[in-house]
Amino acid sequence: MTTNEVKEPSFRRPVWIHILQGALLGALLFSPWLYGLARFRDQLVAELIVLALFLAAFPFLDWPRVFRHGDKTIDVLVFFLLGVGFFYVAFSTLPFFSLVAFLRLLSCVLFYVLIRGAFKSTGELRVALWFVLITGVFYSVYGLVQYYGYLPHKYWYQPWSLASRYVNGGHFGAFLFFPIFIGLSLLISSRNIFVQLLHIAFLLLMGWALLLSRSRMVWIAFLMGLVVFMGIAQQIRLLKGKTVFGLALFILLGGTLLVAQGGVGEIAKRFQELSNAIHSPLDPEATKFYSVVYRFKLWEAASRAIFDNPLGWGLGTFSAIFPQYRVHSDRFFVDYAHNEFFQVGVDLGIPGILLLIVLLFCYLQRAYLFLKKEARSSSKAIAAGFVSLWVGLALVSQFDFPIRIYANALFLMTVLALSTYLFDSHPPSGSRSGRRSSQPGLGLFRPLCLVAVFTATFFVAFHLFAQVHFERGRLLEKDFAWQKALDAYEKAAKLFPFSAEYQEALASLSQKRAIISLNREQKKNLAAKAIDAYRMAISLHPHKASFHYYLAFAYEAGGDLEQAKSEFKQAIELDPNEALLVSDYGHFALRHSMAKDAVTAFEKLKSIPFQENARTNFCLIVRDCYRLTQDYKDLRRVTPDDSWGHNCLGILLAENNRWDLARIEFDLAIQRAALENHEADMRKRVSDFYLEHSQPYGVNDIYGGVVSS
């Protein structure tokens, strides 16, 4: 028996402990099934289940016995992290946005507490580890059956990357770190040859699934974790006797499988793909190492956000803050920085980064002290697996966001709680290991904790019911049952008035209905409802550029042009690199004869490096601007400084009998074409235009240029 193990004083408590253990392990088993809990509604359901489990177990949690060593263990850092999260809700740039993120963090911490309270002996620890191992084997087998075509997998992000019940192969690969490193720990701690063979079979299955996830960073991080595991095992003298035989057999069979099934070629092919030139918005010609370049662009933008607010923008605000700093083009809405330090840095600032470093350092320090003092080889093997798992996850989290997937986060908190229990079997110096702590503040803390969790439970429940109505409204809107969809959105907004997304859906549908309505009174009411909902959405999420953008159109439809202009400008200020906002503001100015604003907008538009979804036919834009202003300087401001831009402006000026200026533009078009490697073609176009319009000067020189070219 370790110093953490104590005899239970009552008959009732063990029954509840077993029920709680079953519920927690069942939650772990089921969490990856729903696509890793990546969908928002599934996350809310999972949060509600964790909160309900905590409330049910609350009377039976003997906290002084669980947290025996006060501020000497990892527990205090976990609770401190929760406190920091609450602070960054209270002082967040987007408080309601941060509150939703805090409730997710709270559910993870409560799951940690439940694991700490439910598993309090070495035997229970091993049961939990075996369960994690079996869970990994189950999802690996399921994924392999899918991969080889026996079960559907249409929801996989990449059909060739095995993801099992996850969407992304990389996230599933990171999930496999938990059962694989635990399996390695159990393998070298076992002395039974048949049990070792069973572990080897499990590890080979999961290893093959890991390979087929086709995630390069997962492979690298796993290899580094494996090196750490072998190094620790060698250092603490675990590699001997049957242990060496088991590992050698595993390596031999694994290598044979890898070669026989073409795994070596698959790995080489994936890394070769990394260096292939890929056409992308970052570079219209071709980009080598696009995956790396893309991440560096993300990190550059995140660094700018951290520099602007080094104390942090607020918990969970990265996706809301990021657009105004982005320096790259992407076809997706960016939710994550693909680097945990940058992600935390934007949300919690430099203090958050320091806290993350301290948490990792303290964990590794406690592991080191445990390995130094522990005598039992089986416990040291488990600790080696925990440390290697953390190293692997820490590495892969610098290029992806696996622990941001809620199912993976629950497994992470489980491993953290189990390893904290294990490390506490050797209490730190100065701790109160030999007696039960009185902890006088606990009496007041317990009822306060109960009230807080009750409040959070009701909050999440209302949010879940609102999300159900919201998703129902989305389906009804797609089926053109717009009145029913509008009713569903209104119910969602009433149940949970803190969601800007619900308000935006209500505003958008009201605006669409107002456009097609033939009833003047109804049109007016719907337009007013749309404006009110957009205003509410902006009050909840003032950094969302699209809310201001759509509100500008609502004001324009109502005839309030000054307010519409103001909303367009706010949208552009929030997301200055979104070409669609700038383009539509320019066309808005054209519609309402705002020549100066139109020229300024289109001048900015041509400087934006990536122009997704924007109306950027500058030949048409220059013609539209010409209707408002014939000033040559204004037209030059709008015209792109390339061969086609100058050619378009030259044609426009020539059509309006301004041949002196047209010739300047045609000459510039030919000069730019020489730099763009199509001079001969541009000379022919210009000379043909001269001939068609009876302008013979310069034609001989141009045709001479064609011949010489």
C-alpha positions in Angstrom: 0.0 0.0 0.0 1.3 3.5 -0.9 1.1 6.6 1.2 -2.0 7.6 -0.8 -3.9 4.4 0.0 -6.3 4.4 3.0 -9.0 2.1 4.2 -12.5 3.2 3.7 -14.5 3.8 6.9 -18.0 3.1 5.6 -19.9 0.6 3.5 -21.7 3.2 1.4 -18.7 5.1 0.1 -17.1 2.2 -1.8 -20.4 1.6 -3.7 -20.4 5.2 -4.8 -16.8 5.0 -5.7 -17.4 2.0 -8.0 -20.4 3.8 -9.6 -18.3 6.9 -10.1 -15.4 4.9 -11.6 -17.7 3.2 -14.0 -19.3 6.5 -15.1 -15.9 8.2 -15.6 -14.5 5.3 -17.6 -17.7 5.1 -19.6 -17.4 8.8 -20.4 -13.8 8.3 -21.5 -14.7 5.3 -23.7 -17.6 7.2 -25.4 -16.0 10.6 -25.8 -14.0 9.9 -29.0 -17.1 8.3 -30.6 -18.8 11.6 -31.3 -16.0 12.8 -33.6 -13.8 13.5 -30.7 -16.5 15.9 -29.3 -15.5 18.4 -32.0 -19.1 19.5 -32.7 -20.2 22.3 -30.4 -23.5 20.7 -29.3 -21.6 17.5 -28.3 -19.2 19.6 -26.3 -22.1 21.1 -24.4 -23.6 17.7 -23.7 -20.2 16.4 -22.4 -19.8 19.5 -20.2 -23.2 19.0 -18.8 -22.5 15.3 -18.0 -19.2 16.2 -16.2 -21.0 18.9 -14.2 -23.8 16.5 -13.3 -21.3 13.8 -12.3 -19.5 16.2 -10.0 -22.7 17.3 -8.3 -23.8 13.7 -7.8 -20.4 12.7 -6.4 -20.0 15.9 -4.4 -21.3 14.5 -1.0 -18.9 11.6 -1.2 -15.7 13.4 -2.2 -13.4 13.4 0.8 -11.2 16.3 -0.4 -8.8 16.5 2.5 -7.9 12.9 1.9 -7.5 13.2 -1.8 -5.5 16.4 -1.8 -3.3 15.3 1.1 -0.2 17.5 0.5 -1.8 20.9 0.1 0.4 23.2 -2.1 3.1 20.7 -2.5 1.6 18.9 -5.5 0.4 19.5 -9.1 -3.2 20.0 -7.7 -2.5 23.5 -6.7 -1.4 24.4 -10.2 -4.5 23.0 -11.7 -6.7 25.0 -9.4 -4.5 28.1 -10.0 -5.0 27.6 -13.7 -8.8 27.6 -13.1 -8.4 30.8 -11.1 -6.4 32.4 -13.9 -9.1 31.4 -16.4 -11.8 33.1 -14.3 -9.6 36.2 -14.0 -9.4 36.3 -17.8 -13.1 36.1 -18.0 -13.7 39.0 -15.7 -11.1 41.2 -17.6 -11.7 39.8 -21.1 -12.1 41.9 -24.2 -15.0 39.6 -25.0 -16.4 38.5 -21.6 -19.3 36.3 -22.8 -17.0 34.7 -25.3 -14.5 33.9 -22.5 -17.3 32.7 -20.2 -18.1 29.8 -22.6 -14.4 28.9 -22.8 -14.1 29.0 -19.0 -17.0 26.6 -18.6 -15.2 24.1 -20.8 -12.0 24.6 -18.7 -14.1 24.2 -15.6 -15.5 20.9 -16.8 -12.0 19.6 -17.5 -10.8 20.6 -14.0 -13.8 19.0 -12.4 -13.1 15.8 -14.4 -9.6 15.9 -13.0 -11.0 16.2 -9.5 -13.4 13.3 -10.0 -10.6 11.1 -11.3 -8.5 12.1 -8.3 -11.3 11.2 -6.0 -12.3 8.0 -7.6 -9.0 6.2 -8.2 -7.1 6.1 -4.9 -5.1 2.8 -4.9 -2.5 1.2 -7.1 -5.0 -1.5 -8.2 -7.5 1.1 -9.3 -4.8 3.0 -11.1 -3.9 0.0 -13.1 -7.6 -0.7 -13.9 -7.8 2.9 -15.3 -4.7 2.4 -17.3 -5.9 -0.9 -18.8 -9.2 0.8 -19.7 -7.3 3.6 -21.6 -5.3 0.9 -23.4 -8.5 -1.1 -24.4 -10.1 2.2 -25.5 -7.2 2.9 -27.8 -7.3 -0.6 -29.2 -11.0 -0.4 -29.9 -10.8 2.9 -31.9 -7.7 1.6 -33.7 -9.5 -1.5 -34.9 -12.6 0.5 -35.8 -10.4 2.9 -37.8 -8.6 0.1 -39.6 -11.9 -1.5 -40.6 -13.0 1.9 -41.9 -9.7 2.5 -43.7 -9.8 -0.8 -45.6 -13.3 -0.1 -46.8 -15.6 -2.2 -44.6 -17.2 0.8 -42.8 -17.9 4.3 -44.1 -15.8 7.3 -43.1 -17.2 10.2 -45.1 -16.6 12.6 -42.2 -12.8 12.2 -42.4 -11.1 15.5 -43.4 -8.7 13.6 -45.6 -10.0 10.2 -46.9 -6.4 8.8 -47.1 -5.6 9.7 -43.4 -7.0 7.2 -40.9 -9.0 9.2 -38.3 -11.3 6.5 -36.8 -14.1 8.4 -35.1 -12.2 11.6 -35.2 -12.4 14.0 -38.2 -8.7 14.8 -38.5 -6.0 12.0 -38.7 -3.5 14.1 -36.8 -5.9 14.5 -33.9 -6.6 10.8 -33.8 -2.8 10.1 -34.0 -2.3 12.3 -31.0 -5.1 10.5 -29.1 -3.2 7.2 -29.7 -0.3 8.6 -27.7 -2.4 7.9 -24.5 -2.9 4.2 -25.0 0.4 3.5 -26.7 2.7 5.0 -24.1 0.5 3.4 -21.3 0.7 0.1 -23.2 4.5 0.4 -23.3 4.5 1.0 -19.5 2.4 -2.0 -18.9 4.5 -4.1 -21.2 7.8 -3.5 -19.4 6.2 -3.7 -16.0 4.7 -7.2 -16.7 6.5 -10.4 -15.9 4.0 -12.7 -17.5 5.0 -13.7 -21.0 1.4 -14.2 -22.2 0.4 -10.7 -20.9 3.4 -9.3 -22.7 2.4 -11.0 -25.9 -1.1 -9.5 -25.5 0.5 -6.0 -25.0 2.6 -6.5 -28.1 -0.4 -7.4 -30.2 -2.3 -4.3 -28.9 0.7 -2.0 -29.5 1.2 -3.3 -33.1 -2.5 -2.6 -33.9 -2.3 0.9 -32.5 1.1 1.5 -34.1 -0.2 0.6 -37.5 -3.2 2.9 -37.0 -0.8 5.6 -35.9 1.2 5.2 -39.1 -1.9 5.3 -41.3 -3.0 8.6 -39.7 -0.3 10.1 -42.0 0.5 13.0 -39.7 4.2 13.9 -40.0 4.3 15.8 -36.8 2.6 13.0 -34.9 5.2 10.6 -36.2 8.1 12.9 -35.1 6.6 13.6 -31.7 5.9 9.9 -31.1 9.5 9.0 -32.0 10.8 11.6 -29.6 8.5 10.4 -26.9 9.7 6.8 -27.6 13.3 7.9 -27.3 12.5 9.6 -23.9 10.8 6.4 -22.8 13.7 4.2 -23.7 16.1 6.6 -22.1 14.3 6.7 -18.8 13.8 2.9 -18.8 17.5 2.5 -19.3 18.5 5.1 -16.7 16.3 3.5 -14.0 17.4 0.0 -14.9 14.1 -1.4 -16.2 15.5 -3.0 -19.3 16.4 -6.4 -18.1 15.3 -10.0 -18.2 11.8 -10.6 -19.6 11.4 -6.9 -20.2 14.2 -6.8 -22.7 12.7 -9.9 -24.4 9.2 -8.2 -24.6 10.6 -5.0 -26.1 12.9 -6.8 -28.5 10.0 -8.9 -29.7 7.8 -5.8 -30.1 10.5 -3.9 -32.1 11.2 -7.0 -34.3 7.5 -7.6 -35.1 6.9 -3.9 -35.6 9.8 -3.5 -38.0 8.8 -6.6 -39.9 5.2 -5.3 -40.3 6.5 -1.8 -41.3 8.6 -3.2 -44.1 6.2 -5.9 -45.2 3.2 -3.5 -45.5 5.2 -0.7 -47.3 5.2 1.5 -44.2 8.7 2.8 -44.9 7.7 3.9 -48.4 4.6 5.6 -47.0 6.6 7.6 -44.5 9.1 8.6 -47.2 6.3 9.7 -49.5 4.6 11.9 -46.8 7.9 13.7 -46.1 8.5 14.1 -49.8 5.1 15.7 -50.2 6.2 18.4 -47.7 8.9 19.7 -50.1 6.7 19.5 -53.2 5.7 22.9 -54.7 2.0 23.6 -54.1 -0.1 26.3 -55.7 -1.6 28.4 -52.9 -3.0 31.8 -52.1 0.3 32.5 -50.3 2.1 32.3 -53.7 0.2 32.1 -57.0 3.2 30.6 -58.6 4.1 27.7 -56.2 5.0 27.3 -52.6 7.4 24.8 -51.3 7.0 23.6 -47.7 3.5 25.1 -47.7 2.5 23.4 -44.5 5.5 25.0 -42.7 5.1 28.4 -44.3 1.4 28.4 -43.4 2.2 27.8 -39.7 4.9 30.5 -39.7 2.3 32.9 -41.1 -0.1 31.9 -38.3 2.6 32.4 -35.7 3.6 35.8 -37.1 0.0 37.0 -36.8 -0.3 35.6 -33.3 2.9 37.3 -32.3 1.5 40.6 -33.4 -1.6 40.1 -31.3 0.5 39.2 -28.3 2.7 42.3 -28.9 -0.3 44.6 -29.0 -1.8 43.2 -25.8 1.0 41.3 -23.8 -1.4 40.8 -20.8 -3.8 38.8 -23.0 -7.1 39.4 -24.8 -9.2 37.0 -22.7 -9.8 33.3 -22.3 -10.8 31.6 -25.6 -10.7 34.8 -27.7 -8.0 33.8 -30.2 -10.4 33.1 -33.1 -12.2 36.4 -32.5 -9.0 38.5 -32.3 -6.9 36.8 -35.0 -8.6 38.1 -38.2 -7.4 41.7 -37.6 -3.8 40.5 -37.4 -3.7 37.8 -40.1 -0.9 38.0 -42.7 -1.8 35.0 -44.8 -4.6 33.7 -46.9 -6.6 30.6 -45.9 -9.8 28.9 -47.1 -10.8 28.2 -43.5 -11.9 30.2 -40.6 -8.8 30.1 -38.3 -9.7 28.9 -34.8 -6.3 27.8 -33.5 -2.7 29.0 -33.8 -1.4 25.5 -34.4 1.0 26.2 -31.5 -0.1 25.9 -27.8 2.3 28.7 -26.6 1.0 31.2 -29.2 -2.6 30.1 -28.6 -2.2 30.7 -24.8 -0.2 33.8 -25.5 -3.0 35.5 -27.4 -5.6 34.4 -24.8 -3.7 34.8 -21.6 -0.8 36.9 -22.6 2.8 36.5 -21.4 1.6 35.5 -17.9 -0.3 32.6 -19.5 2.8 31.4 -21.4 4.8 31.5 -18.1 2.1 29.6 -16.3 2.2 26.9 -19.0 6.0 26.6 -18.7 5.7 26.4 -14.9 3.1 23.6 -15.2 5.3 21.6 -17.5 8.3 22.1 -15.3 6.6 21.2 -12.1 5.1 18.0 -13.6 8.5 16.9 -14.9 10.1 17.8 -11.5 7.6 15.7 -9.6 8.1 12.9 -12.0 11.9 13.1 -11.5 11.6 13.1 -7.7 9.2 10.1 -7.9 11.6 8.1 -10.2 14.5 8.9 -7.9 12.7 7.6 -4.7 10.4 4.9 -5.9 11.6 1.3 -5.4 8.9 -0.7 -7.3 9.8 -1.2 -11.0 6.2 -1.4 -12.0 5.4 2.1 -10.7 8.5 3.5 -12.2 7.6 2.0 -15.6 4.2 3.7 -15.4 5.8 7.0 -14.5 8.2 6.7 -17.5 5.2 6.2 -19.7 3.5 9.3 -18.3 6.5 11.5 -18.8 7.0 10.2 -22.4 3.4 10.8 -23.2 3.6 14.4 -22.0 6.8 15.0 -24.0 5.1 13.6 -27.1 2.0 15.7 -26.6 4.0 18.8 -25.8 5.9 18.5 -29.1 2.9 17.8 -31.4 1.1 20.7 -29.8 3.7 23.1 -31.1 2.5 22.4 -34.7 -1.2 21.4 -34.2 -3.9 21.6 -31.6 -4.7 18.0 -30.4 -5.4 18.9 -26.8 -7.9 21.5 -27.9 -10.1 18.6 -29.1 -12.4 18.1 -26.1 -12.2 14.2 -26.0 -8.4 14.4 -26.0 -8.6 17.1 -23.2 -10.5 14.6 -21.0 -7.9 11.9 -21.6 -5.2 14.5 -20.8 -6.9 15.4 -17.5 -7.3 11.7 -16.7 -3.6 11.1 -17.2 -2.7 14.2 -15.2 -4.9 13.1 -12.3 -3.5 9.5 -12.3 0.1 10.7 -12.5 -0.5 13.2 -9.7 -1.8 10.3 -7.5 1.2 8.2 -8.4 3.7 10.9 -7.7 2.0 11.7 -4.4 2.9 8.2 -3.1 6.2 9.9 -2.4 5.1 13.2 -0.8 7.4 16.2 -1.3 9.5 17.4 1.5 7.6 19.5 4.0 4.2 18.0 3.1 1.7 16.6 5.6 1.8 13.0 4.5 1.5 11.3 7.8 -1.7 12.8 9.0 -5.0 14.1 7.6 -5.0 17.8 7.1 -7.6 19.8 8.8 -7.7 22.5 6.1 -9.8 25.1 8.0 -10.8 27.0 4.9 -12.4 23.9 3.3 -15.7 24.3 5.3 -16.5 27.6 3.6 -15.1 26.5 0.3 -17.3 23.5 -0.2 -20.7 25.3 -0.2 -19.2 28.0 -2.4 -18.0 25.4 -4.8 -21.3 23.7 -4.8 -23.2 26.9 -5.7 -20.7 27.8 -8.4 -21.0 24.3 -10.1 -24.8 24.5 -9.8 -24.8 27.9 -11.5 -22.5 26.6 -14.2 -24.7 23.5 -14.7 -27.8 25.7 -15.3 -25.8 28.0 -17.6 -24.6 25.1 -19.8 -28.0 23.5 -19.8 -29.7 26.6 -21.1 -26.9 27.0 -23.7 -27.4 23.4 -24.8 -31.2 23.8 -25.2 -30.5 27.1 -27.2 -28.0 25.3 -29.4 -30.6 22.6 -30.2 -33.1 25.3 -31.3 -30.3 27.1 -33.3 -29.3 23.9 -35.2 -32.9 23.2 -35.9 -33.3 26.7 -37.3 -30.3 26.1 -39.6 -32.0 23.0 -41.0 -35.3 24.8 -41.4 -33.7 27.7 -43.1 -32.0 25.4 -45.6 -35.4 23.9 -46.4 -36.8 27.4 -46.9 -39.2 27.1 -44.0 -38.1 30.6 -43.0 -40.8 31.5 -40.5 -40.3 28.3 -38.5 -36.5 28.9 -38.7 -37.0 32.5 -37.5 -39.0 31.2 -34.5 -36.3 28.7 -33.7 -33.6 31.4 -33.8 -35.7 33.6 -31.5 -36.1 30.7 -29.0 -32.4 30.2 -29.1 -31.7 33.9 -28.5 -34.1 34.0 -25.6 -32.8 30.9 -23.9 -29.2 32.0 -24.2 -29.0 35.8 -25.0 -25.2 35.8 -24.6 -24.5 34.2 -28.0 -23.6 36.5 -30.8 -24.0 33.6 -33.3 -27.7 33.2 -32.4 -28.2 36.9 -32.8 -26.4 37.0 -36.1 -28.6 34.1 -37.4 -31.7 35.9 -36.4 -30.5 39.1 -38.0 -29.5 37.5 -41.3 -32.7 35.6 -41.8 -34.8 38.7 -40.9 -32.8 40.7 -43.4 -33.4 38.1 -46.2 -37.1 38.0 -45.4 -37.2 41.8 -45.5 -35.7 41.9 -49.0 -38.2 39.5 -50.5 -41.3 40.7 -48.6 -44.0 42.5 -50.6 -45.8 43.8 -47.5 -44.4 47.3 -46.7 -45.2 47.1 -43.0 -43.7 43.6 -42.7 -40.6 44.6 -44.6 -40.1 47.6 -42.2 -40.6 45.4 -39.1 -38.2 42.7 -40.4 -35.6 45.3 -41.3 -35.8 46.8 -37.8 -35.5 43.4 -36.2 -32.4 42.6 -38.3 -30.8 45.9 -37.2 -31.6 45.3 -33.6 -30.2 41.7 -33.7 -27.0 42.9 -35.4 -26.5 45.6 -32.8 -27.0 43.0 -30.1 -24.5 40.7 -31.8 -22.0 43.5 -32.0 -22.5 44.3 -28.3 -21.6 40.7 -27.5 -18.8 40.3 -30.0 -17.6 43.8 -31.1 -14.5 42.3 -32.8 -16.5 40.4 -35.4 -16.0 42.3 -38.7 -18.8 40.5 -40.5 -21.4 41.8 -38.0 -20.6 45.3 -38.9 -20.4 44.4 -42.6 -23.9 42.9 -42.7 -25.3 45.7 -40.5 -24.0 48.2 -43.1 -26.1 46.6 -45.8 -29.1 46.7 -43.4 -28.6 50.4 -42.9 -28.2 51.0 -46.6 -31.4 49.2 -47.3 -33.1 51.5 -44.8 -31.6 54.6 -46.4 -29.2 55.5 -43.5 -26.1 55.9 -45.7 -23.9 57.7 -43.1 -24.5 54.9 -40.6 -23.9 52.3 -43.3 -20.6 54.0 -44.2 -19.6 54.0 -40.5 -20.3 50.3 -40.2 -18.3 49.5 -43.3 -15.3 51.4 -42.0 -15.5 49.6 -38.6 -15.6 46.2 -40.4 -12.5 47.1 -42.4 -10.7 48.3 -39.3 -11.4 45.0 -37.5 -10.3 42.9 -40.5 -8.1 45.1 -42.7 -6.8 42.2 -44.9 -10.3 40.9 -45.8 -10.6 42.0 -49.4 -14.4 41.3 -49.6 -15.0 44.0 -47.0 -12.9 46.6 -48.8 -14.3 45.7 -52.2 -17.9 45.9 -51.1 -17.3 49.2 -49.4 -15.9 50.6 -52.6 -18.9 49.4 -54.6 -21.2 50.9 -51.9 -19.4 54.2 -52.4 -19.9 53.9 -56.2 -23.6 53.2 -55.8 -24.1 56.4 -53.8 -21.7 58.7 -55.8 -19.0 58.9 -53.0 -16.1 59.3 -55.4 -13.4 60.0 -52.8 -14.4 57.0 -50.6 -14.6 54.7 -53.7 -11.1 55.7 -54.8 -9.7 55.3 -51.3 -11.3 51.8 -50.9 -10.2 50.5 -54.3 -6.7 51.8 -53.8 -6.5 49.8 -50.6 -8.0 46.8 -52.3 -5.3 46.5 -54.9 -2.6 46.4 -52.1 -4.2 43.5 -50.2 -2.1 40.4 -51.0 -4.9 37.8 -50.9 -8.4 38.5 -52.3 -10.7 35.6 -51.5 -14.3 36.0 -52.6 -13.9 39.7 -53.5 -15.0 41.4 -56.7 -11.5 42.3 -58.0 -11.9 42.8 -61.7 -10.0 46.0 -61.8 -10.8 46.7 -65.4 -14.5 47.0 -64.4 -13.6 48.9 -61.2 -11.7 51.5 -63.1 -14.6 51.9 -65.6 -17.1 52.3 -62.7 -14.8 54.9 -61.0 -14.6 56.8 -64.3 -18.3 57.5 -64.1 -17.7 59.5 -60.9 -14.3 61.0 -61.5 -12.3 61.6 -64.6 -9.3 62.8 -62.6 -6.3 61.0 -64.0 -4.5 60.9 -60.6 -7.6 59.2 -59.0 -7.8 56.7 -61.8 -4.1 55.9 -61.4 -4.6 55.3 -57.7 -7.2 52.7 -58.5 -5.3 51.0 -61.3 -3.0 48.1 -60.3 0.7 48.7 -61.3 0.9 45.8 -63.7 0.7 45.3 -67.4 -3.0 44.4 -67.5 -3.9 47.2 -65.2 -2.2 49.9 -67.3 -3.6 48.3 -70.5 -7.1 48.5 -69.1 -6.7 52.2 -68.1 -5.1 53.0 -71.5 -8.1 51.5 -73.3 -10.6 53.4 -71.1 -8.8 56.7 -71.7 -8.5 56.0 -75.5 -12.2 55.3 -75.7 -12.8 58.7 -74.1 -10.5 60.4 -76.6 -7.7 61.1 -74.1 -5.0 59.6 -76.3 -2.2 61.6 -74.7 -2.8 59.9 -71.4 -3.7 56.6 -73.0 -0.3 56.4 -74.8 1.4 56.8 -71.4 -0.5 53.9 -70.0 0.1 51.7 -73.0 3.9 52.4 -72.7 3.7 51.5 -69.0 1.8 48.3 -69.9 4.6 47.2 -72.3 7.3 48.1 -69.8 5.6 46.0 -67.0 4.9 43.2 -69.5 8.7 43.0 -70.1 9.1 42.3 -66.4 6.3 39.8 -66.4 7.7 37.8 -69.4 5.0 38.5 -71.9 6.2 41.6 -73.7 5.6 40.4 -77.2 2.0 39.6 -76.5 1.3 43.0 -74.9 3.1 44.8 -77.8 0.8 43.0 -80.3 -2.3 43.8 -78.2 -1.4 47.5 -78.0 -0.5 47.9 -81.7 -3.7 46.1 -82.8 -5.7 48.5 -80.6 -3.9 51.5 -82.2 -4.7 50.2 -85.7 -8.3 49.5 -84.9 -8.7 53.1 -83.8 -6.7 54.7 -86.6 -3.8 55.8 -84.4 -0.7 54.9 -86.5 2.0 56.5 -84.4 4.3 54.1 -82.7 2.9 51.1 -84.6 6.0 50.5 -86.6 8.2 50.6 -83.5 5.8 48.2 -81.7 5.7 45.7 -84.6 9.5 46.0 -84.7 9.5 45.1 -81.1 7.4 42.0 -81.9 9.9 40.9 -84.5 12.9 41.4 -82.3 11.2 39.7 -79.4 
